[in-house]
Amino acid sequence: MNSISKFKKMLVNRLGANGLEKDTISSFIRSMRICIDGDPKMNHLKANRQLQFLGWNDIEMDYNTLQIAVAFFKAEATTISLAT
C-alpha cells in the first residue's frame, strides 16, 4: 500500500469514527483541502473555524486528524509533481 492510500485510509477511518457519515467524507476532505491550501501551517482550532465557515458545523477536527490530512495532501502533491 503506497503512502497516499495509507494516509487516505487512516483519514477516512478517523473521520468515520468521529461521526461523519460515509457519504459526506469525500466532501469534507475537499473542504479540508481548501482550508489547508489557504494556510498550510494552521492549527486544528483555526481549521475548525474555517470548516465552520464552509458549513461543517457538526464535526470538530482534532490535532491528529489534521496532521493525517496534511500528510495525505502532501503525499498527493508530491505524487502529482513527480508525474508531470
Secondary structure, 3 states (H helix, E strand, C coil): CCHHHHHHHHHHHHHHHCCCCHHHHHHHHHHHHHHHHHCCCCCHHHHHHHHHHCCCCCCCCCHHHHHHHHHHHHHHHHHHHHHC
